[in-house]
Amino acid sequence: MSEKKFTYKDSGVDIKAGEELVNSIKDVVKETHNANVLSNIGGFGGLFSANFSSFKNPVLVSSVDGVGTKLIVAFKAGVYDTVGQDLVNHCVNDIAVCGADPLFFLDYFSTGKLEQHIGYDVIKGFAKACKENGVALIGGETAEMPDIYKQGEFDLAGTVVGVVDRDKLITGQNIKKGDLLIGFKGTGLHTNGYSLARKVLFSEYGVNDTPEELENSIGDELLRVHKSYLPLIKKLRDVGGVHGFSHITGGGIEGNTKRILPDGCKLSVDWSSWERPAIFKLIQKTGNVPEDDMQATFNLGIGMIAVVSENAADTVKKLSKELNEEAVVIGSVV
């Protein structure tokens, strides 16, 4: 038997580094808090005092997600403050399309060896997006797990909880034949399709290369922050004739929007009705990717869709313009 003494740090876990990270982010996280938050970071559970007196029949709406292999682009580029924003915005969009307002967010950050500047940047991204969406970051987990991740790698997951009155839930049940699909532009790939995008683009280019088709480097284009549509949805959700919203994530425009269609309804998408961003054209050209694969994998420049009656279309366009959002009719329900 060996007489050598092994400590937890010898095995690859540095408890002190974790404590120092928690202390370094306390002020950043606290900036997201409001009067409902009863705890600061570091406790066993996040405390949120929920007052639902203004709701007749409150329904909690939750979502959990990650950012997929977009993280690998962040590793290559050495940019860590955007993926946290991606995660928050993705989760918020998923409950906003149901009509819910976000209340609080919880994060999970796991890595092989905790590098404090990376952890700080990631959590700073969480906090930035939480502030922008008016959601409190009330807790999370930082896990150091040697032998699972390579040096410099990490994974993220997040959970958001929101609330909506039951009679204000947006389910798509009122969607009918003749409704229009109004698309709203995204900021890039958002958080989906990165396994295909990386395989294609990094076979030809480096993360810092700028092909002639793009204004920015490959890394900058692929790390564009996933957009939050919460302000837009809040402006449109009470408009008469707005029957549903679709957040365009994995599965593309049709794969996501058909999830809210009633039985007997299908989509008719005019794929030529908007200009695809250059990054999608580059992926398709470089990898000779079939059009069916492009449509099923990427948002192709449309990050959210509102399904509205024909009579409501002009109102939706007008209200969208007030938020500097361009509303494009991209198809209909048939």
KOLMARLUM-763811 format. One record per residue (C-alpha): residue number from 1; residue in one letter; x, z, y. Coordinates in steps of 0.1 Angstrom, whole numbers, plus 5000, padded with zeros to 4 digits. Layout:
<nodes>
node resi: NUM; resn: A; px: X; pz: Z; py: Y
...
</nodes>
This chain:
<nodes>
node resi: 1; resn: M; px: 5000; pz: 5000; py: 5000
node resi: 2; resn: S; px: 5013; pz: 4990; py: 5034
node resi: 3; resn: E; px: 5022; pz: 5019; py: 5058
node resi: 4; resn: K; px: 5016; pz: 4997; py: 5088
node resi: 5; resn: K; px: 4988; pz: 5009; py: 5111
node resi: 6; resn: F; px: 4963; pz: 4983; py: 5121
node resi: 7; resn: T; px: 4942; pz: 4987; py: 5152
node resi: 8; resn: Y; px: 4911; pz: 4968; py: 5162
node resi: 9; resn: K; px: 4932; pz: 4949; py: 5188
node resi: 10; resn: D; px: 4956; pz: 4939; py: 5160
node resi: 11; resn: S; px: 4927; pz: 4922; py: 5143
node resi: 12; resn: G; px: 4919; pz: 4902; py: 5174
node resi: 13; resn: V; px: 4893; pz: 4922; py: 5192
node resi: 14; resn: D; px: 4902; pz: 4938; py: 5226
node resi: 15; resn: I; px: 4876; pz: 4964; py: 5235
node resi: 16; resn: K; px: 4893; pz: 4970; py: 5268
node resi: 17; resn: A; px: 4891; pz: 4934; py: 5278
node resi: 18; resn: G; px: 4854; pz: 4934; py: 5271
node resi: 19; resn: E; px: 4849; pz: 4965; py: 5293
node resi: 20; resn: E; px: 4869; pz: 4949; py: 5321
node resi: 21; resn: L; px: 4847; pz: 4918; py: 5319
node resi: 22; resn: V; px: 4815; pz: 4938; py: 5321
node resi: 23; resn: N; px: 4829; pz: 4957; py: 5352
node resi: 24; resn: S; px: 4840; pz: 4924; py: 5369
node resi: 25; resn: I; px: 4805; pz: 4908; py: 5366
node resi: 26; resn: K; px: 4783; pz: 4938; py: 5376
node resi: 27; resn: D; px: 4781; pz: 4928; py: 5413
node resi: 28; resn: V; px: 4774; pz: 4891; py: 5404
node resi: 29; resn: V; px: 4747; pz: 4900; py: 5380
node resi: 30; resn: K; px: 4731; pz: 4926; py: 5403
node resi: 31; resn: E; px: 4725; pz: 4898; py: 5429
node resi: 32; resn: T; px: 4699; pz: 4884; py: 5406
node resi: 33; resn: H; px: 4679; pz: 4916; py: 5404
node resi: 34; resn: N; px: 4647; pz: 4925; py: 5422
node resi: 35; resn: A; px: 4625; pz: 4955; py: 5424
node resi: 36; resn: N; px: 4613; pz: 4950; py: 5388
node resi: 37; resn: V; px: 4647; pz: 4956; py: 5373
node resi: 38; resn: L; px: 4653; pz: 4992; py: 5364
node resi: 39; resn: S; px: 4687; pz: 4989; py: 5349
node resi: 40; resn: N; px: 4721; pz: 4975; py: 5357
node resi: 41; resn: I; px: 4743; pz: 4957; py: 5332
node resi: 42; resn: G; px: 4760; pz: 4979; py: 5306
node resi: 43; resn: G; px: 4731; pz: 4997; py: 5290
node resi: 44; resn: F; px: 4717; pz: 4993; py: 5255
node resi: 45; resn: G; px: 4687; pz: 4973; py: 5268
node resi: 46; resn: G; px: 4676; pz: 4956; py: 5300
node resi: 47; resn: L; px: 4647; pz: 4973; py: 5317
node resi: 48; resn: F; px: 4621; pz: 4952; py: 5335
node resi: 49; resn: S; px: 4590; pz: 4968; py: 5350
node resi: 50; resn: A; px: 4563; pz: 4942; py: 5347
node resi: 51; resn: N; px: 4532; pz: 4945; py: 5369
node resi: 52; resn: F; px: 4505; pz: 4922; py: 5357
node resi: 53; resn: S; px: 4477; pz: 4936; py: 5379
node resi: 54; resn: S; px: 4473; pz: 4902; py: 5396
node resi: 55; resn: F; px: 4467; pz: 4885; py: 5363
node resi: 56; resn: K; px: 4433; pz: 4884; py: 5346
node resi: 57; resn: N; px: 4448; pz: 4877; py: 5311
node resi: 58; resn: P; px: 4486; pz: 4875; py: 5312
node resi: 59; resn: V; px: 4504; pz: 4855; py: 5286
node resi: 60; resn: L; px: 4541; pz: 4860; py: 5280
node resi: 61; resn: V; px: 4560; pz: 4827; py: 5275
node resi: 62; resn: S; px: 4595; pz: 4827; py: 5261
node resi: 63; resn: S; px: 4622; pz: 4802; py: 5251
node resi: 64; resn: V; px: 4657; pz: 4804; py: 5236
node resi: 65; resn: D; px: 4683; pz: 4777; py: 5236
node resi: 66; resn: G; px: 4719; pz: 4767; py: 5238
node resi: 67; resn: V; px: 4738; pz: 4738; py: 5255
node resi: 68; resn: G; px: 4751; pz: 4721; py: 5223
node resi: 69; resn: T; px: 4783; pz: 4702; py: 5222
node resi: 70; resn: K; px: 4784; pz: 4698; py: 5260
node resi: 71; resn: L; px: 4806; pz: 4729; py: 5256
node resi: 72; resn: I; px: 4833; pz: 4707; py: 5241
node resi: 73; resn: V; px: 4834; pz: 4686; py: 5273
node resi: 74; resn: A; px: 4838; pz: 4719; py: 5293
node resi: 75; resn: F; px: 4867; pz: 4729; py: 5270
node resi: 76; resn: K; px: 4884; pz: 4695; py: 5276
node resi: 77; resn: A; px: 4879; pz: 4696; py: 5314
node resi: 78; resn: G; px: 4887; pz: 4733; py: 5318
node resi: 79; resn: V; px: 4855; pz: 4737; py: 5338
node resi: 80; resn: Y; px: 4834; pz: 4767; py: 5328
node resi: 81; resn: D; px: 4810; pz: 4776; py: 5356
node resi: 82; resn: T; px: 4785; pz: 4748; py: 5350
node resi: 83; resn: V; px: 4775; pz: 4753; py: 5314
node resi: 84; resn: G; px: 4759; pz: 4787; py: 5323
node resi: 85; resn: Q; px: 4738; pz: 4770; py: 5349
node resi: 86; resn: D; px: 4728; pz: 4744; py: 5323
node resi: 87; resn: L; px: 4715; pz: 4770; py: 5299
node resi: 88; resn: V; px: 4694; pz: 4789; py: 5325
node resi: 89; resn: N; px: 4678; pz: 4757; py: 5339
node resi: 90; resn: H; px: 4671; pz: 4743; py: 5304
node resi: 91; resn: C; px: 4653; pz: 4775; py: 5293
node resi: 92; resn: V; px: 4634; pz: 4778; py: 5326
node resi: 93; resn: N; px: 4622; pz: 4742; py: 5324
node resi: 94; resn: D; px: 4609; pz: 4749; py: 5289
node resi: 95; resn: I; px: 4586; pz: 4776; py: 5300
node resi: 96; resn: A; px: 4577; pz: 4761; py: 5334
node resi: 97; resn: V; px: 4561; pz: 4731; py: 5317
node resi: 98; resn: C; px: 4537; pz: 4755; py: 5301
node resi: 99; resn: G; px: 4528; pz: 4768; py: 5336
node resi: 100; resn: A; px: 4548; pz: 4800; py: 5334
node resi: 101; resn: D; px: 4569; pz: 4817; py: 5361
node resi: 102; resn: P; px: 4602; pz: 4831; py: 5348
node resi: 103; resn: L; px: 4607; pz: 4869; py: 5349
node resi: 104; resn: F; px: 4640; pz: 4876; py: 5333
node resi: 105; resn: F; px: 4669; pz: 4860; py: 5313
node resi: 106; resn: L; px: 4693; pz: 4873; py: 5286
node resi: 107; resn: D; px: 4725; pz: 4857; py: 5276
node resi: 108; resn: Y; px: 4748; pz: 4856; py: 5246
node resi: 109; resn: F; px: 4785; pz: 4846; py: 5251
node resi: 110; resn: S; px: 4807; pz: 4846; py: 5220
node resi: 111; resn: T; px: 4844; pz: 4836; py: 5217
node resi: 112; resn: G; px: 4874; pz: 4840; py: 5195
node resi: 113; resn: K; px: 4897; pz: 4857; py: 5220
node resi: 114; resn: L; px: 4881; pz: 4869; py: 5253
node resi: 115; resn: E; px: 4898; pz: 4853; py: 5283
node resi: 116; resn: Q; px: 4884; pz: 4871; py: 5313
node resi: 117; resn: H; px: 4885; pz: 4842; py: 5338
node resi: 118; resn: I; px: 4865; pz: 4820; py: 5314
node resi: 119; resn: G; px: 4839; pz: 4847; py: 5307
node resi: 120; resn: Y; px: 4836; pz: 4855; py: 5344
node resi: 121; resn: D; px: 4831; pz: 4818; py: 5353
node resi: 122; resn: V; px: 4804; pz: 4813; py: 5326
node resi: 123; resn: I; px: 4785; pz: 4844; py: 5336
node resi: 124; resn: K; px: 4789; pz: 4835; py: 5373
node resi: 125; resn: G; px: 4771; pz: 4802; py: 5363
node resi: 126; resn: F; px: 4743; pz: 4822; py: 5347
node resi: 127; resn: A; px: 4739; pz: 4843; py: 5378
node resi: 128; resn: K; px: 4739; pz: 4813; py: 5402
node resi: 129; resn: A; px: 4711; pz: 4796; py: 5383
node resi: 130; resn: C; px: 4691; pz: 4828; py: 5379
node resi: 131; resn: K; px: 4692; pz: 4833; py: 5417
node resi: 132; resn: E; px: 4681; pz: 4798; py: 5423
node resi: 133; resn: N; px: 4652; pz: 4801; py: 5399
node resi: 134; resn: G; px: 4642; pz: 4836; py: 5411
node resi: 135; resn: V; px: 4648; pz: 4851; py: 5376
node resi: 136; resn: A; px: 4666; pz: 4884; py: 5369
node resi: 137; resn: L; px: 4696; pz: 4884; py: 5346
node resi: 138; resn: I; px: 4690; pz: 4918; py: 5330
node resi: 139; resn: G; px: 4714; pz: 4918; py: 5301
node resi: 140; resn: G; px: 4734; pz: 4900; py: 5275
node resi: 141; resn: E; px: 4760; pz: 4902; py: 5248
node resi: 142; resn: T; px: 4796; pz: 4893; py: 5249
node resi: 143; resn: A; px: 4810; pz: 4890; py: 5214
node resi: 144; resn: E; px: 4847; pz: 4886; py: 5205
node resi: 145; resn: M; px: 4849; pz: 4871; py: 5170
node resi: 146; resn: P; px: 4884; pz: 4860; py: 5159
node resi: 147; resn: D; px: 4888; pz: 4835; py: 5132
node resi: 148; resn: I; px: 4854; pz: 4819; py: 5139
node resi: 149; resn: Y; px: 4863; pz: 4801; py: 5171
node resi: 150; resn: K; px: 4895; pz: 4782; py: 5180
node resi: 151; resn: Q; px: 4915; pz: 4794; py: 5210
node resi: 152; resn: G; px: 4898; pz: 4785; py: 5242
node resi: 153; resn: E; px: 4864; pz: 4779; py: 5225
node resi: 154; resn: F; px: 4832; pz: 4798; py: 5229
node resi: 155; resn: D; px: 4794; pz: 4794; py: 5223
node resi: 156; resn: L; px: 4764; pz: 4802; py: 5245
node resi: 157; resn: A; px: 4728; pz: 4810; py: 5239
node resi: 158; resn: G; px: 4701; pz: 4823; py: 5263
node resi: 159; resn: T; px: 4665; pz: 4836; py: 5263
node resi: 160; resn: V; px: 4641; pz: 4835; py: 5291
node resi: 161; resn: V; px: 4607; pz: 4853; py: 5294
node resi: 162; resn: G; px: 4580; pz: 4844; py: 5318
node resi: 163; resn: V; px: 4543; pz: 4849; py: 5324
node resi: 164; resn: V; px: 4512; pz: 4829; py: 5331
node resi: 165; resn: D; px: 4475; pz: 4836; py: 5333
node resi: 166; resn: R; px: 4458; pz: 4824; py: 5302
node resi: 167; resn: D; px: 4435; pz: 4801; py: 5320
node resi: 168; resn: K; px: 4464; pz: 4786; py: 5339
node resi: 169; resn: L; px: 4483; pz: 4776; py: 5307
node resi: 170; resn: I; px: 4493; pz: 4740; py: 5307
node resi: 171; resn: T; px: 4489; pz: 4727; py: 5271
node resi: 172; resn: G; px: 4482; pz: 4690; py: 5275
node resi: 173; resn: Q; px: 4447; pz: 4694; py: 5259
node resi: 174; resn: N; px: 4431; pz: 4676; py: 5288
node resi: 175; resn: I; px: 4453; pz: 4645; py: 5284
node resi: 176; resn: K; px: 4432; pz: 4614; py: 5278
node resi: 177; resn: K; px: 4435; pz: 4576; py: 5275
node resi: 178; resn: G; px: 4444; pz: 4560; py: 5308
node resi: 179; resn: D; px: 4465; pz: 4589; py: 5321
node resi: 180; resn: L; px: 4497; pz: 4579; py: 5338
node resi: 181; resn: L; px: 4532; pz: 4590; py: 5329
node resi: 182; resn: I; px: 4550; pz: 4599; py: 5361
node resi: 183; resn: G; px: 4587; pz: 4604; py: 5356
node resi: 184; resn: F; px: 4612; pz: 4625; py: 5377
node resi: 185; resn: K; px: 4648; pz: 4617; py: 5377
node resi: 186; resn: G; px: 4675; pz: 4639; py: 5361
node resi: 187; resn: T; px: 4711; pz: 4646; py: 5370
node resi: 188; resn: G; px: 4727; pz: 4630; py: 5339
node resi: 189; resn: L; px: 4726; pz: 4638; py: 5302
node resi: 190; resn: H; px: 4714; pz: 4674; py: 5310
node resi: 191; resn: T; px: 4722; pz: 4692; py: 5277
node resi: 192; resn: N; px: 4713; pz: 4667; py: 5250
node resi: 193; resn: G; px: 4729; pz: 4637; py: 5232
node resi: 194; resn: Y; px: 4765; pz: 4650; py: 5237
node resi: 195; resn: S; px: 4776; pz: 4645; py: 5201
node resi: 196; resn: L; px: 4769; pz: 4608; py: 5204
node resi: 197; resn: A; px: 4782; pz: 4605; py: 5240
node resi: 198; resn: R; px: 4815; pz: 4623; py: 5231
node resi: 199; resn: K; px: 4820; pz: 4602; py: 5200
node resi: 200; resn: V; px: 4816; pz: 4570; py: 5220
node resi: 201; resn: L; px: 4833; pz: 4578; py: 5253
node resi: 202; resn: F; px: 4862; pz: 4599; py: 5241
node resi: 203; resn: S; px: 4872; pz: 4571; py: 5216
node resi: 204; resn: E; px: 4880; pz: 4550; py: 5246
node resi: 205; resn: Y; px: 4886; pz: 4573; py: 5276
node resi: 206; resn: G; px: 4901; pz: 4607; py: 5285
node resi: 207; resn: V; px: 4881; pz: 4634; py: 5302
node resi: 208; resn: N; px: 4898; pz: 4626; py: 5335
node resi: 209; resn: D; px: 4895; pz: 4588; py: 5333
node resi: 210; resn: T; px: 4872; pz: 4570; py: 5357
node resi: 211; resn: P; px: 4859; pz: 4537; py: 5343
node resi: 212; resn: E; px: 4851; pz: 4510; py: 5368
node resi: 213; resn: E; px: 4813; pz: 4515; py: 5360
node resi: 214; resn: L; px: 4814; pz: 4551; py: 5373
node resi: 215; resn: E; px: 4820; pz: 4567; py: 5407
node resi: 216; resn: N; px: 4833; pz: 4599; py: 5390
node resi: 217; resn: S; px: 4855; pz: 4608; py: 5360
node resi: 218; resn: I; px: 4840; pz: 4610; py: 5326
node resi: 219; resn: G; px: 4843; pz: 4648; py: 5327
node resi: 220; resn: D; px: 4825; pz: 4650; py: 5360
node resi: 221; resn: E; px: 4797; pz: 4628; py: 5349
node resi: 222; resn: L; px: 4791; pz: 4646; py: 5316
node resi: 223; resn: L; px: 4793; pz: 4680; py: 5332
node resi: 224; resn: R; px: 4766; pz: 4674; py: 5358
node resi: 225; resn: V; px: 4743; pz: 4704; py: 5359
node resi: 226; resn: H; px: 4710; pz: 4702; py: 5340
node resi: 227; resn: K; px: 4684; pz: 4702; py: 5367
node resi: 228; resn: S; px: 4657; pz: 4728; py: 5372
node resi: 229; resn: Y; px: 4623; pz: 4714; py: 5377
node resi: 230; resn: L; px: 4607; pz: 4748; py: 5385
node resi: 231; resn: P; px: 4601; pz: 4741; py: 5422
node resi: 232; resn: L; px: 4585; pz: 4707; py: 5415
node resi: 233; resn: I; px: 4563; pz: 4720; py: 5387
node resi: 234; resn: K; px: 4551; pz: 4749; py: 5408
node resi: 235; resn: K; px: 4541; pz: 4725; py: 5435
node resi: 236; resn: L; px: 4522; pz: 4702; py: 5411
node resi: 237; resn: R; px: 4507; pz: 4724; py: 5384
node resi: 238; resn: D; px: 4475; pz: 4733; py: 5404
node resi: 239; resn: V; px: 4467; pz: 4698; py: 5414
node resi: 240; resn: G; px: 4435; pz: 4686; py: 5398
node resi: 241; resn: G; px: 4442; pz: 4658; py: 5373
node resi: 242; resn: V; px: 4477; pz: 4670; py: 5364
node resi: 243; resn: H; px: 4471; pz: 4674; py: 5326
node resi: 244; resn: G; px: 4506; pz: 4682; py: 5312
node resi: 245; resn: F; px: 4543; pz: 4683; py: 5317
node resi: 246; resn: S; px: 4571; pz: 4672; py: 5294
node resi: 247; resn: H; px: 4607; pz: 4684; py: 5296
node resi: 248; resn: I; px: 4629; pz: 4656; py: 5283
node resi: 249; resn: T; px: 4654; pz: 4671; py: 5260
node resi: 250; resn: G; px: 4666; pz: 4662; py: 5224
node resi: 251; resn: G; px: 4644; pz: 4635; py: 5211
node resi: 252; resn: G; px: 4641; pz: 4616; py: 5243
node resi: 253; resn: I; px: 4611; pz: 4606; py: 5264
node resi: 254; resn: E; px: 4587; pz: 4597; py: 5235
node resi: 255; resn: G; px: 4599; pz: 4624; py: 5211
node resi: 256; resn: N; px: 4592; pz: 4652; py: 5237
node resi: 257; resn: T; px: 4561; pz: 4639; py: 5254
node resi: 258; resn: K; px: 4542; pz: 4632; py: 5223
node resi: 259; resn: R; px: 4544; pz: 4669; py: 5215
node resi: 260; resn: I; px: 4517; pz: 4676; py: 5242
node resi: 261; resn: L; px: 4494; pz: 4647; py: 5234
node resi: 262; resn: P; px: 4460; pz: 4654; py: 5218
node resi: 263; resn: D; px: 4451; pz: 4637; py: 5185
node resi: 264; resn: G; px: 4443; pz: 4600; py: 5189
node resi: 265; resn: C; px: 4466; pz: 4595; py: 5219
node resi: 266; resn: K; px: 4498; pz: 4576; py: 5220
node resi: 267; resn: L; px: 4524; pz: 4567; py: 5247
node resi: 268; resn: S; px: 4530; pz: 4533; py: 5262
node resi: 269; resn: V; px: 4564; pz: 4535; py: 5280
node resi: 270; resn: D; px: 4577; pz: 4508; py: 5303
node resi: 271; resn: W; px: 4614; pz: 4512; py: 5297
node resi: 272; resn: S; px: 4622; pz: 4488; py: 5326
node resi: 273; resn: S; px: 4603; pz: 4507; py: 5352
node resi: 274; resn: W; px: 4633; pz: 4527; py: 5365
node resi: 275; resn: E; px: 4671; pz: 4521; py: 5369
node resi: 276; resn: R; px: 4691; pz: 4538; py: 5342
node resi: 277; resn: P; px: 4721; pz: 4558; py: 5356
node resi: 278; resn: A; px: 4755; pz: 4542; py: 5350
node resi: 279; resn: I; px: 4766; pz: 4568; py: 5324
node resi: 280; resn: F; px: 4739; pz: 4557; py: 5300
node resi: 281; resn: K; px: 4748; pz: 4520; py: 5304
node resi: 282; resn: L; px: 4784; pz: 4529; py: 5298
node resi: 283; resn: I; px: 4776; pz: 4548; py: 5266
node resi: 284; resn: Q; px: 4755; pz: 4520; py: 5252
node resi: 285; resn: K; px: 4780; pz: 4493; py: 5261
node resi: 286; resn: T; px: 4811; pz: 4512; py: 5249
node resi: 287; resn: G; px: 4796; pz: 4522; py: 5216
node resi: 288; resn: N; px: 4774; pz: 4492; py: 5210
node resi: 289; resn: V; px: 4746; pz: 4518; py: 5206
node resi: 290; resn: P; px: 4712; pz: 4503; py: 5195
node resi: 291; resn: E; px: 4684; pz: 4506; py: 5220
node resi: 292; resn: D; px: 4663; pz: 4526; py: 5196
node resi: 293; resn: D; px: 4691; pz: 4552; py: 5193
node resi: 294; resn: M; px: 4694; pz: 4554; py: 5231
node resi: 295; resn: Q; px: 4657; pz: 4560; py: 5235
node resi: 296; resn: A; px: 4656; pz: 4586; py: 5208
node resi: 297; resn: T; px: 4688; pz: 4605; py: 5219
node resi: 298; resn: F; px: 4689; pz: 4606; py: 5257
node resi: 299; resn: N; px: 4666; pz: 4612; py: 5286
node resi: 300; resn: L; px: 4680; pz: 4579; py: 5301
node resi: 301; resn: G; px: 4676; pz: 4592; py: 5336
node resi: 302; resn: I; px: 4641; pz: 4608; py: 5334
node resi: 303; resn: G; px: 4644; pz: 4646; py: 5330
node resi: 304; resn: M; px: 4607; pz: 4655; py: 5333
node resi: 305; resn: I; px: 4574; pz: 4638; py: 5330
node resi: 306; resn: A; px: 4540; pz: 4647; py: 5345
node resi: 307; resn: V; px: 4510; pz: 4633; py: 5327
node resi: 308; resn: V; px: 4483; pz: 4628; py: 5353
node resi: 309; resn: S; px: 4450; pz: 4611; py: 5358
node resi: 310; resn: E; px: 4451; pz: 4578; py: 5377
node resi: 311; resn: N; px: 4432; pz: 4595; py: 5406
node resi: 312; resn: A; px: 4458; pz: 4622; py: 5409
node resi: 313; resn: A; px: 4488; pz: 4599; py: 5410
node resi: 314; resn: D; px: 4490; pz: 4594; py: 5448
node resi: 315; resn: T; px: 4487; pz: 4631; py: 5454
node resi: 316; resn: V; px: 4515; pz: 4638; py: 5429
node resi: 317; resn: K; px: 4537; pz: 4612; py: 5446
node resi: 318; resn: K; px: 4531; pz: 4627; py: 5480
node resi: 319; resn: L; px: 4538; pz: 4663; py: 5470
node resi: 320; resn: S; px: 4569; pz: 4652; py: 5452
node resi: 321; resn: K; px: 4582; pz: 4634; py: 5482
node resi: 322; resn: E; px: 4579; pz: 4667; py: 5502
node resi: 323; resn: L; px: 4606; pz: 4681; py: 5478
node resi: 324; resn: N; px: 4627; pz: 4649; py: 5481
node resi: 325; resn: E; px: 4617; pz: 4640; py: 5445
node resi: 326; resn: E; px: 4610; pz: 4604; py: 5436
node resi: 327; resn: A; px: 4580; pz: 4600; py: 5414
node resi: 328; resn: V; px: 4580; pz: 4568; py: 5392
node resi: 329; resn: V; px: 4552; pz: 4556; py: 5371
node resi: 330; resn: I; px: 4569; pz: 4548; py: 5338
node resi: 331; resn: G; px: 4539; pz: 4543; py: 5315
node resi: 332; resn: S; px: 4505; pz: 4555; py: 5303
node resi: 333; resn: V; px: 4485; pz: 4572; py: 5276
node resi: 334; resn: V; px: 4468; pz: 4548; py: 5252
</nodes>
